[in-house]
Amino acid sequence: MGKYMQDAQALLPLVGGKENISAVTHCVTRMRFVLVDPARAQVDKIEEIACVKGTFTQAGQFQVIIGNDVAEFYNDFTGVSGIEGVSKEAAKQAAGSNQNPLQRAMGVLGEIFAPLIPALVSGGLILGFRNIIGEVNFFDATGAFNLEGGVMSIADISTFWMGVYNFLWLIGEAVFHMLPVGICWSVTKKMGTTQILGIVLGLTLVSGQLLNGFAVAGTPVAEIPVWDFGFAQVQMIGYQGQVIAALLAAFVLVGLEKFFTKVTPEVVSMIVVPFCSLVPAVIIAHTLVGPIGWTVGNAIAEAVNWGLTSDVRILFAAVFGALYAPVVMTGLHHMTNAIDTQMVNVMGYTILWPMIALSNIAQGSAVLAMSVLQKKNERAQQVNVPACISCYLGVTEPALFGVNLKYRFPLVCGMIGSACAAVLCTGLGVQALSIGVGGLPGILSIKFEYWIAFALCMAVAIVVPFVLTFVAGKKKLTKVELVGRDAAAAAPADAAAVVTAASSSASPVPAPQSIAAAATEAYDLLAPLSGAVKPIEQMPDPVFSSKCMGDGVMIEPSGTCVVAPADATVSVTMPASSHAVGLTLANGMELLIHVGIDTVDMKGDGFTCHVSQGDRVKAGDVLLEFDPVKIAAAGHPTATAVVVSAMGNAKDLQLMTGQDAVAGETAIARCE
């Protein structure tokens, strides 16, 4: 009988039984179910199973977090259920059946824009900085500081800052004017066709031979250059900054390449397929889908702008602010990236994105109130605190799925606060130069002249949800939820009835971990990877950032080699993907090193594992190597989680973040 046989037997009926499971697989930390009817999953009872550390649903998959022993649990579960496991890719395909066509379309759009977001955020911060030094007139004609009557900017009075202002546009232009290149590349990558053809197609949309798309409106029709084919003329117009046109052109290329790949004999496919795909795609892009996409994209941007500037703007803002967080949970929010980008390139600013940042802040503030209410509930605080921090930094999933949706009323309070802040934001006409960090740092992407107004909106997004959640929580939370199951159990007898009544809805608390009483000497854990060491809350994955797997650090890698941070035994490897490794130290401490986010989907491409389960390693021994270029090309972050999933005999863990580490040399944690 397996170690987790009993827990597996308990889980099966709670996910709806064998007949409710379309597919099941696992990664290094969690079980991934595709359920016929997700509503049949009894989440509260599942989270009460001793080995379960949490649950959440993402991209049509119901995920049950187990930890380092997930492979053993998976074997016991498939043995109990009689269900054959499937590959990760098959599970993803099956998960699509749990999504309607709109959700699937938004999922595709999200995966297309995900690799572009770092560039867009960087570009937005650059535009914000350029706006401050080059567009805001801080000084009068004499050079004296005069914000009200100023006529000169920092760049106007300083040769150095003028040079910086002009130099930074090199990056800004590359991000926003040349955006179609990135879009066409990302579409071909997502759809599994030839990426270099996507890049070439994108370049033909922004070529210097064409009239810059931003200059078209101010150019008389008679002066627009054309290609003259005798029987027809085609305007030589560039599509700089155009989102919809680039998307349509890229999907034309994808369709042509898939068609010609299917019908062309393999012996000549290398010649026929690229030529017959690229040339017609470029022609269709400039004669048909480009003009259509231009018109549609501008119409969408103008429609949203009208909605936020017309007489109905207050209603529009209230509805958008209230509903954005629930929309995030469906995955449909990805469309806003395209709309924001289109607005920036058409009008030079976006008034939609500031409300998105305010929604994230509002949901984080609801979690902050929960953290205050549950300050004596240690189990709840392990989720509340990191979820609040990550939400304020723009990553909302830990807050939404780990706290607010679970208790429901914090979600509603956050929605109300978001609606209030959005109404104020729209009423004050706040404009952002681009999308940015969707939380408190988002003010850096706001036009400088709106900083005070946006700061006021942020104050509303913080105070209103906090107060509403705090007041509602005082009435709705049971004693178990406020102080935890163990503390409630130790309460006076007159509280017993409350505890008993609340037991079915209380936050699940796992069985206490067995820790040896013997004291151990202090020792350091060395960095397993060279790079910038940051708090684990910044991991772009709710399983790690919420600390449900344990505390630890995130490393933004500058190296490509993962080494052992201490003498240990290899307890977990992933032979099919090689993207993670688990270690057990002599004192029982368990570590998990997980390279990248969702890199399991790469099926080992770009990874080489040098150890096997059961191997003994010394500090500094090479565990695995990876190719960050391939990870980035696959659209995944390279952020690496180093998690202490079990403390063993250690009693204290001091993490050392905010430093640049060298693999095998720099200490990242002190254990005692």
Secondary structure by P-SEA (a helix, b strand, c coil): cccaaaaaaaaaaaaccccccccccccccbbbbbcccccccaaaaaaaccccccccccccccccccccaaaaaaaaaaaaacbbbbcaaaaaaaacccccaaaaaaaaaaaaaccaaaaaaaaaaaaaaaaaacccccccccccccccccccccccccaaaaaaaaaaaaaaaacccaaaaaaaaaaaaaacccaaaaaaaaaaaccccccccccccccccccccccccccccccccccccccaaaaaaaaaaaaaaaaaaaccccccccccccccccaaaaaaaaccaaaaaaaaaaaaaaaaaaaacccaaaaaaaaaaacaaaaaaaccaaaaaaaaaaaaaaccccaaaaaaaaaaaaaaaaaaaaaaaacccccccccaaaaaaaaaaccccccccccccccaaaaaaaaaaaaaaaaaaaaacccccccccccccccccccccaaaaaaaaaaaaccaaaaaaaaaaaccccccccccaaaaaaccccaaaaaaaacccccccccccccccccccbbbbccccccbbbcccccccccccccccccccccccccccccccccccccccccccccbbbbbcccbbbbbbbcccccccccccccccccccccccccccccccccaaaaaaaccccbbbbcccccccccbbbbbcccccccccccccccc
